[in-house]
Amino acid sequence: MRRLAAGFALAVAGTLWAAPALGAATITAGPTPNTFATPDVTIDQGQTLAFQNSDQTAFHDVTADQSAGAGRALFESVTIDPGKTGPVRGVAFLTTGDYPFHCSIHPFMKGTLHVTANGTPETRTPENPFPNPKDTRPPDARISILDSRISGVLFHSGVRVRLKTDEPARFKLTAKSGKTEVATGTVVVKGKKRDAKLRLTKKGKQLLFTANSAKLKLVAKVNDAADNRASASATRTLR
C-alpha cells in the first residue's frame, strides 16, 4: 500500500510539474540557426505570448500568415535581436482556432499557434496594440580603415576599422589587396559607431610580410534588424 501511495503521489506531482503556467507561453527561435524550436504553441483565449530569440546568428520575428488589414498582420512581434525577448502583439484578441505564423525575415521558418476554447479573448478597440508598419529603410552605413602602416597591422594581427550607422546593424566585412583577401570579419554595431579589428587571413599575412606598400579595399555588406540591406566601401594604402 505504501508503494502504491508513493507511486500515486509521484504521478500527481509529475502532472502538476508538467502543467504550463497561464500567461507564460513562449515561441522560441534557436539555438539551432534559422529554426523555431517551438513550431507549435498552445494558448488560451486572452492569454499573452512572448517571442524569445535564442538564435545567436540572426535577427528574427513572429508574424501571422493572416492579415488584420491596413497592411498589418493579425499578430506579430517586432524584430528581436539575438538573445532578446519581446511580446507578440495581437494574440489576446484571438478566438479559438489554429493560426499559422512565420518569420518575415526568414519565411521558411514556420509554425502554428493553437488557441483553445478556454479563457476569454479581449475586445478589439481602435487603440489595439498592433506594432507599427514594417521598417523598409536600409541603414545608412559608412566604413573606414584606421590603420596606415603595414607594421601596425602585423603587430595587431588584424586590420582596424571604424563602422558608423544610423541604426543597429550587422556588417560583413572583407579587406582585399588586389585579388588577395587580406582580412575578414562580421561585426554587430548596436549603437551608432564601433571600432573593430578584422582578423588577417593566412595569405594576407604572407602578402604584408613581403610588401613595401599595399592598397586595401574594404567592402561591407550591411543589414539591419528588419533585414534591410546596404553596402559600403573604403580604400587606404598601407606603407
C-alpha positions, -999 to 999 in steps of 0.1 A, spaced: 0 0 0 28 24 8 44 18 -26 11 24 -43 5 56 -24 40 68 -31 36 60 -68 3 78 -69 18 109 -52 47 109 -77 23 106 -107 2 135 -93 34 156 -87 46 149 -122 13 161 -136 15 193 -116 51 200 -126 43 195 -163 14 219 -163 22 252 -181 16 284 -162 -11 307 -178 5 338 -194 39 321 -197 36 308 -233 66 315 -254 76 310 -291 114 303 -293 138 306 -322 171 288 -320 195 278 -307 197 260 -340 202 287 -366 171 299 -385 146 275 -369 117 278 -345 124 255 -316 87 256 -308 68 255 -341 36 245 -323 25 266 -293 -9 265 -275 -25 293 -255 -60 300 -241 -81 329 -254 -69 362 -239 -35 347 -229 -4 367 -237 25 353 -257 63 362 -259 89 356 -285 124 346 -274 152 347 -300 178 322 -288 195 321 -322 228 340 -317 233 342 -355 204 363 -367 175 386 -361 140 370 -362 104 379 -356 70 362 -353 44 373 -380 9 358 -385 2 345 -420 -33 361 -417 -37 398 -423 -56 421 -399 -60 448 -427 -42 481 -431 -10 463 -440 -7 446 -406 -6 410 -396 -32 395 -373 -5 392 -347 33 399 -347 63 407 -327 89 434 -335 122 421 -349 141 407 -319 179 408 -315 198 376 -307 194 367 -270 164 391 -265 127 385 -258 97 406 -267 59 404 -267 38 390 -296 11 417 -300 -24 409 -310 -28 374 -297 -50 384 -268 -78 392 -294 -77 357 -310 -106 333 -307 -104 295 -308 -86 281 -338 -52 274 -354 -32 303 -367 -1 297 -389 29 321 -384 63 326 -399 95 348 -395 91 376 -420 129 378 -424 133 341 -430 99 330 -445 109 293 -445 107 294 -407 71 284 -400 49 274 -371 13 273 -358 -3 290 -328 -32 270 -314 -58 288 -293 -81 267 -271 -117 273 -261 -106 282 -226 -104 318 -214 -120 349 -229 -105 370 -257 -100 407 -253 -123 430 -273 -107 449 -302 -107 487 -299 -93 515 -321 -64 515 -297 -54 478 -302 -17 472 -297 -5 463 -331 31 472 -339 40 500 -363 43 491 -401 75 472 -410 107 491 -414 117 492 -451 145 518 -450 181 504 -453 207 515 -428 230 545 -436 263 527 -432 298 541 -436 332 524 -430 368 535 -429 403 519 -424 421 531 -393 455 516 -400 480 534 -421 511 512 -417 518 476 -425 538 472 -393 508 482 -373 486 457 -390 511 429 -384 516 439 -348 479 438 -341 473 407 -363 444 425 -379 431 455 -398 414 480 -376 383 496 -390 356 521 -379 320 514 -386 292 540 -385 254 535 -389 222 554 -381 206 523 -366 218 489 -351 232 468 -379 254 439 -388 285 444 -410 300 416 -430 335 429 -440 362 419 -464 395 437 -470 414 429 -502 447 439 -518 442 432 -555 428 397 -556 442 387 -522 417 385 -493 437 402 -465 413 403 -436 376 394 -429 351 396 -401 315 401 -391 307 429 -366 274 439 -350 270 476 -342 244 481 -315 248 519 -313 259 544 -339 296 537 -341 321 510 -333 358 503 -339 367 467 -346 396 445 -358 393 422 -388 415 391 -385 442 386 -411 440 356 -434 470 334 -439 475 348 -474 470 383 -461 499 378 -436 521 365 -463 514 394 -486 520 421 -459 553 404 -446 568 409 -481 551 441 -493 566 476 -491 530 490 -496 496 476 -500 464 493 -512 435 479 -493 399 480 -504 374 474 -476 339 463 -486 309 458 -462 276 441 -467 252 456 -441 218 446 -428 196 460 -401 172 442 -377 144 442 -404 169 427 -429 170 459 -450 204 458 -468 230 483 -477 267 483 -487 297 505 -481 334 506 -491 366 524 -483 402 523 -495 436 531 -480 472 525 -489 493 509 -461 530 519 -461 
